Amino acid sequence: MIVKKKLFIFDIEGVLVNHMDDPKPLSYSIDLINYLREKDKIIVLLTNIGRKSSNWVFKKLTEIGFKLNYDEVFTAGRVLAEMLKDSERKCFILGEEGLIEELISKGINIVKDEKADTVILGACRNINYWDLNFAMNLLLKNAEFFCVGGSLRFKGKLYGYEGEFLGEGALAEALSLATGKKVNYIGKPYKDIFLHVLKRYDVKKEDCIMVGDSLDSDILGAFNIGIDSVWVSHGRNLPEKYYGKIKVIVKDLEELYNLIQKS
């Protein structure tokens, strides 16, 4: 039963809010978080967002009514920064200010020259050809390659435009194809981001559940690592390839809220 789980991992965009560039809480999202907190559940917000820092996301969510602690908010950028914080890497960054802020906060050494031994790529809506080309040449010289997130495209708002943006995953695959260099993805559905959270809270997989709306990241990631999941469908039909991979399907958080209360 869902109510017996100790750790609830929530995706943010599409589950708790519309999107993080101009966030608005979705129906029953705040109520559900508050209810789980009253029941002494561990709450983690886990997002592939790399363009914003975890501190920025935390502040934005609290401004619109969520009662959270900073240690409950994990962006993919934060997870990578925590993974690399004790290393002596020299990192070349392709990403927006939020990712750079996240890495600097954990003491990561950021460089912009050929001394870089690591390339970190995140969502970047002002990226240019020369940055990509420089990153490619670093990878050809055997720099290690990390991608924060992995989305092929994402919804957002920038400079008056609101819609779809080319994602970091598409650029990472292009660089990998050009160089033959393997991409280390830090984000859902890949295991490292889930393992980081489970280790941080010392919770067993069977005591954890993932609540998400993305089949290809939230649900597949939960299935890959062996934790139960709740799919927030928003009225969509479940593709056949996901049959048997989901514990619970709900239309929205109102349905999940009522389901947990009745358990």
JOSULPE-V626825 format. One record per pair of residues at least 24 apart in sequence whose C-alpha atoms are under 6 Angstrom apart, sorted by the first residue. I is the first residue (numbers start at 1). J is the second residue. If there is no record, write none. Layout:
BEGIN
i-><I I>
j-><J J>
END
This chain:
BEGIN
i-><3 5 5 6 6 6 7 7 7 8 8 9 9 9 10 10 10 11 11 11 11 12 21 21 28 28 30 32 44 45 45 45 46 46 47 48 48 48 48 49 50 50 50 50 50 50 51 51 51 51 52 53 53 53 76 76 76 77 78 90 90 91 91 91 92 92 93 94 95 95 95 95 96 117 118 118 118 119 120 120 121 122 122 122 123 123 140 145 146 146 146 147 148 149 149 188 188 189 189 189 190>
j-><260 207 208 41 42 207 42 43 208 43 209 44 45 210 45 46 211 45 46 47 212 47 156 157 253 254 66 257 72 72 73 74 74 75 75 75 76 149 187 75 76 77 99 122 123 148 96 98 99 123 98 98 99 102 148 149 187 148 102 116 117 116 118 119 116 119 120 121 121 122 123 124 124 143 143 144 145 145 146 147 147 147 148 168 167 168 179 183 183 184 185 185 186 186 187 217 221 217 220 221 221>
END
